[in-house]
Amino acid sequence: MSSKLSDGKTIILRLEIDTDIARFGQAATAIEQVRGDIVAIDVIHTDRNKSVRDLTVKVTEPGAADRLNSALLEIPGIRLLHVSDRTFLLHLGGKITIQPKTPIQNRDDLSRVYTPEVARVCQAIYEEPSKAHTLTIKRNTVAVVSDGSAVLGLGNIGPYAAMPVMEGKAMLFKQFADVDAFPICLDTQNTDEIVAAVKQLAPGFGGINLEDISAPRCFEIERRLREELDIPVFHDDQHGTAVVLYAGLLNALKLTGRKLGQTRIVVCGIGAAGTACTKMLLAGGAKHIIGVDRDGILCRDKHYENTMWQWYAEHTNAERISGGLAEALRGADVFIGVSAGGVLTRELIETMAAEPIVFAMANPEPEIRPELAEDIVAVFATGRSDYPNQINNVLCFPGIFRGALDSRASTINEEMKLAAAEAIASVIGEDELNRMYIIPSVFNARVVDEVKRCVTAAAVKSGVSRRQIRD
């Protein structure tokens, strides 16, 4: 448990009180003096010399948490064993579990789920391996695989610290699309070893969701796994962001009366997400895209050691515009940010075309905050939940995998991703569409159903479905 307190939360303090030296009342007084409100007291253990108690305390004033910590440490005979809050308590023992689909109540049940009757099922799969899709969990199971090298905004925190994020991803799969997902955090950041490990565990899964793997390794890992496995492989940080971005942009373009093929687009931040967003835009028909990264505008007149930047330069910026973000944005219709907080200014937006569209998706701090520019843009979107028009991958990956698993697709191709984006955009009717509502809520129940239906149809139409689909 963390010993660092946070303001504006209900926290639980576990105190050990040496009853020969200190009294509980001293702790209570210290908490009240720094404006902490004790709402519950639970005795955990008591003996002749010591008392251990959990205190549930509401802390609201800025700085009160640190003062509370200091005040308790100054009392002789009182030890603060640890601090938790509702978030930490929710994570005790992990956030997911495995439940049997049928109870084992007698020897007959045991013989059918295990020995000896299960041998007949094993033999059937041995004789016809494709039956693993129907007779095992492979039919409905996704591995959420990470090496912990690029977790949220935390960076390279490793496989152990990445587990809570991957568990959360597994919860979202189950909650939104009834897909059984399991977190797999690998203790290696070697590309060859990751590819080998995923290939070795693939027999038990119907799909692979790569998560929080740093660029540029993530590109090669995904490419090789897509080539070497016969189940869908999807890097959500790339393609999930791209799908939801494209869905939001479709509706933003509709609002401003633009056609994608004629729209001038600037992508800021050419990493995994920026590259995937660009590939999707190109697949959708975009023709005027400029990419900007820390070295400025990517241009085909230069040579880049980064192979993905080299690909990007060769497939965008046909006009060979050079310079930095300022030069890229002059006269542009759309800004797509997957870079860093604060890189975009109001003055730069004012140089864009009339009714500019800004997608400032850096997290936790967007390239520019909406309140600094929303009066001069036609549509503003971010990656944050506390602003309108959140570009959230949760809108995408549950429905995509639901459709891929249902169709037993061998891959998730560009046609399926485009279908997913169009499905997400279509959930908002023309009578609902407005500048503050271009993308549906993650809790809109229609999203997964529409994405699943369209992805399944796209899998069949593009020839990657291996199952007869009945409407």
Residue pairs with C-beta under 8 A, 6 or more apart in sequence:
1 82
1 83
1 84
1 88
2 82
2 83
2 84
2 88
3 69
3 80
3 82
3 83
4 83
5 11
5 59
5 65
5 66
5 68
5 69
5 83
6 59
6 65
6 85
7 59
7 60
7 61
7 62
7 63
7 64
7 65
8 59
8 60
9 58
9 59
9 85
9 86
10 39
10 56
10 57
10 58
10 59
10 85
10 86
11 56
11 57
11 59
11 65
11 83
11 84
11 85
12 54
12 55
12 56
12 57
12 83
12 84
12 85
12 89
13 54
13 55
13 57
13 72
13 80
13 83
14 44
14 52
14 53
14 54
14 55
14 80
14 81
14 82
14 83
14 84
15 27
15 52
15 53
15 54
15 55
15 72
15 78
15 79
15 80
15 81
16 50
16 51
16 52
16 78
16 79
16 81
17 23
17 24
17 27
17 50
17 51
17 52
17 53
17 77
17 78
18 49
18 50
18 77
18 78
18 79
19 48
19 49
19 50
19 51
19 77
20 49
20 77
21 76
21 77
22 75
22 76
22 77
22 78
24 51
24 53
26 75
26 78
27 55
27 72
27 75
27 78
28 38
30 68
30 71
30 72
30 74
30 75
31 38
31 55
31 57
31 68
31 71
31 72
32 38
33 71
34 64
34 67
34 68
34 71
35 59
35 60
35 61
35 64
36 57
36 58
36 59
36 64
36 68
37 57
37 58
37 59
37 60
38 55
38 56
38 57
39 56
39 57
39 58
40 54
40 55
40 56
41 53
41 54
41 55
41 56
42 53
42 54
42 56
43 51
43 52
43 53
44 52
44 53
44 54
45 51
45 52
46 52
52 81
57 68
59 65
59 68
69 80
69 83
72 78
72 80
73 80
91 164
94 163
94 167
95 164
95 167
95 168
95 170
95 171
96 167
96 170
96 171
96 174
96 182
96 183
102 109
102 113
103 109
104 110
104 113
111 117
112 118
121 135
124 131
124 135
125 131
125 132
125 135
125 136
130 466
132 138
132 203
133 139
133 206
133 408
136 204
137 180
137 204
138 203
138 204
138 205
138 206
139 206
139 405
140 178
140 179
140 180
140 206
140 405
141 179
141 180
141 181
141 182
141 204
141 205
141 206
141 207
142 173
142 179
142 180
142 181
142 182
142 205
142 206
142 207
142 208
142 209
142 401
142 405
143 181
143 182
143 184
143 198
143 201
143 202
143 204
143 205
143 207
143 208
143 209
144 166
144 169
144 170
144 173
144 181
144 182
144 183
144 184
144 209
144 211
145 184
145 185
145 186
145 194
145 198
145 208
145 209
145 210
145 211
146 159
146 162
146 165
146 166
146 183
146 184
146 185
146 186
146 210
146 211
146 212
146 213
147 159
147 162
147 185
147 186
147 188
147 189
147 194
147 212
147 213
148 156
148 157
148 158
148 159
148 160
148 161
148 162
148 185
148 212
149 156
149 189
149 212
149 213
149 214
149 217
150 156
150 212
150 213
150 214
150 215
150 218
150 237
151 157
151 161
151 162
151 165
151 212
152 165
152 212
152 363
153 363
153 364
154 161
156 189
156 214
158 187
159 185
159 186
159 187
160 185
162 185
162 212
163 183
163 185
165 211
165 212
166 183
166 184
166 185
166 211
166 212
167 183
169 181
169 183
169 209
169 211
169 236
170 181
170 182
170 183
172 394
172 397
172 398
173 179
173 180
173 181
173 209
173 397
173 398
173 401
174 180
174 181
176 394
176 398
176 399
176 442
176 448
177 398
177 399
177 401
177 402
177 448
177 452
178 402
179 398
179 401
179 402
179 405
181 209
182 205
184 198
184 201
186 193
186 194
186 197
188 194
188 197
189 214
189 217
191 217
191 220
191 221
194 213
194 217
194 221
195 221
195 224
195 225
195 228
198 208
198 221
198 225
198 229
199 225
199 228
199 229
202 208
202 229
202 231
205 231
206 231
206 232
206 405
206 408
207 231
207 232
207 233
207 234
207 401
207 404
207 405
208 225
208 229
208 231
208 232
208 233
208 234
209 234
209 235
209 236
209 397
209 401
210 218
210 221
210 222
210 225
210 233
210 234
210 235
210 236
210 237
211 235
211 236
211 237
212 237
213 221
213 235
213 237
215 271
215 272
215 308
216 306
216 307
216 308
218 235
218 237
218 238
218 272
219 272
219 275
219 308
221 235
222 233
222 235
222 238
225 233
226 233
226 411
230 410
231 410
232 401
232 404
232 405
232 409
232 410
232 411
232 412
233 411
233 412
234 240
234 397
234 400
234 401
234 404
234 412
235 272
235 276
236 393
236 396
236 397
237 272
237 273
237 393
238 272
238 273
238 275
238 276
239 276
239 280
239 396
239 412
239 417
240 393
240 396
240 397
240 400
241 273
241 276
241 277
241 338
241 361
241 391
241 393
242 273
242 276
242 277
242 279
242 280
242 417
243 280
243 395
243 396
243 400
243 417
243 420
243 421
243 424
244 391
244 392
244 393
244 395
244 396
244 421
244 424
244 439
245 277
245 280
245 336
245 359
245 361
245 391
246 277
246 280
246 281
246 284
246 418
246 421
247 395
247 396
247 420
247 421
247 422
247 423
247 424
247 425
247 439
248 359
248 381
248 389
248 391
248 425
248 438
248 439
249 260
249 281
249 334
249 336
249 357
249 359
250 260
250 421
250 422
250 425
251 425
251 428
251 433
251 438
251 439
252 334
252 357
252 359
252 378
252 379
252 381
252 438
253 259
253 260
253 263
253 357
254 433
255 378
255 379
255 433
255 434
255 435
255 438
256 333
256 355
256 357
256 378
256 379
258 333
260 281
260 284
260 285
260 286
261 285
261 286
261 287
262 287
262 288
263 286
263 288
263 333
263 334
264 288
264 290
264 331
264 332
264 333
264 334
264 353
265 281
265 286
265 288
265 289
265 290
265 332
265 333
265 334
265 336
266 289
266 290
266 291
266 292
266 325
266 328
266 329
266 332
266 334
266 335
266 336
267 274
267 277
267 278
267 289
267 290
267 291
267 292
267 336
267 338
268 274
268 292
268 293
268 325
268 328
268 335
268 336
268 337
268 338
268 339
268 343
268 344
268 367
269 292
269 293
269 337
269 338
269 339
269 340
269 362
270 278
270 291
270 292
270 293
270 298
270 308
270 309
270 312
271 293
271 338
273 338
273 361
274 291
274 293
274 336
274 338
274 339
275 308
275 311
275 312
277 336
277 338
278 289
278 291
278 312
278 315
278 316
279 414
280 414
280 417
280 418
280 421
281 289
282 289
282 315
282 316
283 414
283 417
283 418
284 418
284 421
287 318
288 318
289 316
289 317
290 297
290 298
290 316
290 317
290 321
290 328
290 332
291 297
291 298
291 312
291 313
291 316
291 317
292 298
292 324
292 325
292 328
293 309
293 339
296 322
296 323
296 324
297 317
297 321
297 322
297 323
297 324
297 327
297 328
298 304
298 309
298 312
298 313
298 316
298 317
299 313
299 317
299 320
299 321
299 322
300 313
300 314
300 317
300 320
301 320
301 322
302 313
303 310
304 310
304 313
321 327
321 328
325 343
325 344
325 348
326 348
326 351
329 335
329 348
329 349
329 351
329 352
330 351
330 352
331 351
331 352
331 353
332 352
332 353
332 356
333 352
333 353
333 356
333 357
334 356
334 357
334 358
334 359
335 344
335 349
335 352
335 356
335 357
335 358
335 359
335 360
335 367
336 359
336 361
337 343
337 344
337 358
337 359
337 360
337 361
337 362
337 366
337 367
338 361
338 362
339 362
339 367
340 362
340 365
340 367
341 362
341 364
341 365
341 366
341 367
342 365
342 367
342 368
343 362
343 367
343 368
344 358
344 360
344 367
344 368
344 373
345 368
346 368
346 372
346 373
346 376
349 356
349 358
349 368
349 373
349 376
349 377
350 376
355 377
355 378
356 376
356 377
356 378
357 377
357 378
357 379
358 368
358 373
358 377
358 379
358 380
358 381
359 380
359 381
359 382
359 391
360 366
360 367
360 368
360 369
360 370
360 380
360 381
360 382
361 367
361 381
361 382
361 383
361 391
362 383
363 383
363 384
364 384
366 382
366 383
366 384
370 380
370 382
370 387
370 388
373 380
374 380
378 435
379 389
379 435
379 438
380 387
380 388
380 389
380 435
381 388
381 389
381 390
381 391
381 438
381 439
382 389
382 390
382 391
383 390
383 391
383 392
384 390
385 392
388 436
388 437
389 436
389 437
389 438
389 439
390 439
390 442
391 439
392 439
392 442
394 442
395 424
395 439
395 440
395 442
395 447
395 451
396 420
396 421
396 424
396 451
398 448
398 451
399 420
399 423
399 447
399 448
399 449
399 450
399 451
399 452
399 455
400 412
400 416
400 417
400 420
400 451
400 455
402 448
402 451
402 452
402 455
403 409
403 416
403 420
403 451
403 452
403 453
403 454
403 455
403 456
403 458
403 459
404 412
404 416
404 455
404 459
406 452
406 456
406 467
406 469
407 455
407 456
407 459
407 460
407 464
407 465
407 466
407 467
407 469
408 465
408 466
408 467
409 416
409 459
409 464
409 465
409 466
410 464
410 466
411 464
413 458
413 459
413 462
413 464
415 458
415 461
415 462
416 455
416 458
416 459
416 462
416 464
418 458
419 454
419 455
419 457
419 458
420 451
420 454
420 455
422 454
423 447
423 450
423 451
423 453
423 454
423 455
424 439
424 440
424 447
424 450
424 451
425 439
426 450
427 440
427 444
427 446
427 447
427 450
428 437
428 438
428 439
428 440
440 446
440 447
456 465
456 469
457 469
459 465
460 469
